[in-house]
């Protein structure tokens, strides 16, 4: 039913993003230059976002520079594949919807976009050790609260529904405001639960840190798999891995299963 509804919407709304370049860059050489910059920036951001597991890429979180025509991503609160544990899980590695592709011109994802994706993936793999070292520090930092609890995930999508698909307020995560009988601090620790002694709270906080360490180990393992070309247990070349990602990101079945506020038809 969702796939059918998605296809009906796509049949009624056609991609129009190519008009942005026609209307803003009137000189042919400038038009070509800006479209090329746009395509390269989409490719780079897509692969980097995939490696880091960046989610929540709805339209309010992807901006475009009116001068350079490069895309700018904001609101990076849902990373390391935390989007997969949202009540409506995210099923695509990055945003590659019809309008995103429409801005690339007649070649679409072939040509410049695909080559830039492959080059970006090669660079990420060549610098994998440096990348993993930086991310490892971030994941194990007790002051960095990057994981989502089920309550936080549910609250995030409810908040977005109530705001009628406006920009999601990620302060919900940083402030630890989740619908529960207690409080969660910005470091993810339990405080002020009624009927619990300090020892009970300390035990829970230790359990929370242990759980976060396990999640960090799992996240690092998945990062290593991505950087080594492992997809579903199958080793792939750079070309094969990029091809799989493009197919997954543009698959109608995957796009139709996304949260409505993500607006996959645009």
BELMOCOR-V856470 format. One record per backbone hydrogen bond with DSSP energy under -1.0 kcal/mol. CO is the residue of the C=O (numbers start at 1). NH is the residue of the N-H. E is the energy in kcal/mol with one decimal. If there is no record, write none. Layout:
BEGIN
co | nh | e
CO | NH | E
CO | NH | E
END
This chain:
BEGIN
co | nh | e
1 | 5 | -2.4
2 | 6 | -2.5
3 | 7 | -2.5
4 | 8 | -2.1
5 | 9 | -2.1
6 | 10 | -2.3
7 | 11 | -1.7
8 | 12 | -1.0
9 | 13 | -2.1
16 | 19 | -2.0
17 | 20 | -1.3
18 | 22 | -1.5
19 | 23 | -2.5
20 | 24 | -1.6
21 | 25 | -1.8
27 | 31 | -3.1
28 | 32 | -2.3
29 | 33 | -2.1
30 | 34 | -2.8
31 | 35 | -2.2
32 | 36 | -2.0
33 | 37 | -2.2
34 | 38 | -2.5
35 | 39 | -2.4
36 | 40 | -2.4
37 | 41 | -2.3
38 | 42 | -2.4
39 | 43 | -2.2
40 | 44 | -2.5
41 | 45 | -2.5
42 | 46 | -2.1
43 | 47 | -2.1
44 | 48 | -2.4
45 | 49 | -2.4
46 | 50 | -2.0
47 | 51 | -2.5
48 | 52 | -2.2
49 | 54 | -3.1
52 | 80 | -3.1
53 | 81 | -2.0
56 | 58 | -1.2
58 | 61 | -1.9
61 | 74 | -2.3
63 | 72 | -3.0
65 | 69 | -2.3
70 | 65 | -2.9
72 | 63 | -3.3
78 | 55 | -3.2
79 | 82 | -1.2
81 | 84 | -1.3
82 | 85 | -1.5
83 | 90 | -1.5
97 | 101 | -2.1
98 | 102 | -2.2
99 | 103 | -1.4
101 | 104 | -1.8
102 | 105 | -1.2
105 | 108 | -1.2
107 | 110 | -1.8
111 | 115 | -2.4
112 | 116 | -2.6
113 | 117 | -2.2
114 | 118 | -2.2
115 | 119 | -2.5
116 | 120 | -2.5
117 | 121 | -2.3
118 | 122 | -2.2
119 | 123 | -2.2
120 | 124 | -2.4
121 | 125 | -2.1
122 | 126 | -2.3
123 | 127 | -1.6
125 | 128 | -1.4
127 | 131 | -2.2
128 | 132 | -2.8
129 | 133 | -2.0
130 | 134 | -1.9
131 | 135 | -2.4
132 | 136 | -2.5
133 | 137 | -1.6
134 | 138 | -1.7
135 | 139 | -2.8
136 | 140 | -2.0
141 | 144 | -1.6
144 | 146 | -1.1
149 | 153 | -2.6
150 | 154 | -2.4
151 | 155 | -2.4
152 | 156 | -2.4
153 | 157 | -1.7
154 | 158 | -2.3
155 | 159 | -2.5
156 | 160 | -1.8
157 | 161 | -2.0
158 | 162 | -2.5
159 | 163 | -1.7
160 | 165 | -2.4
161 | 164 | -1.5
168 | 170 | -1.1
169 | 172 | -1.4
170 | 173 | -1.3
170 | 174 | -1.5
171 | 175 | -2.6
176 | 178 | -1.0
178 | 180 | -1.3
183 | 191 | -1.8
185 | 188 | -2.3
189 | 185 | -2.9
191 | 183 | -1.5
193 | 196 | -1.3
197 | 201 | -2.3
198 | 202 | -2.5
199 | 203 | -2.3
200 | 204 | -2.4
201 | 205 | -2.5
202 | 206 | -2.3
203 | 207 | -2.3
204 | 208 | -2.4
205 | 209 | -2.3
206 | 210 | -2.3
207 | 211 | -2.5
208 | 212 | -2.3
209 | 213 | -2.2
210 | 214 | -1.9
211 | 215 | -2.3
212 | 216 | -2.4
213 | 217 | -2.3
214 | 218 | -2.2
215 | 219 | -2.6
216 | 220 | -2.6
217 | 221 | -2.0
218 | 222 | -2.1
219 | 223 | -2.3
220 | 224 | -2.4
221 | 225 | -2.1
222 | 226 | -2.4
223 | 227 | -2.5
224 | 228 | -1.4
225 | 230 | -3.1
226 | 229 | -1.1
229 | 236 | -2.1
231 | 234 | -1.5
234 | 231 | -2.3
237 | 241 | -2.9
238 | 242 | -2.5
239 | 243 | -2.1
240 | 244 | -2.2
241 | 245 | -2.2
242 | 246 | -2.4
243 | 247 | -2.2
244 | 248 | -2.5
245 | 249 | -2.6
246 | 250 | -1.5
251 | 255 | -2.4
252 | 256 | -2.3
255 | 258 | -1.3
259 | 262 | -2.0
260 | 263 | -1.6
263 | 266 | -1.7
END
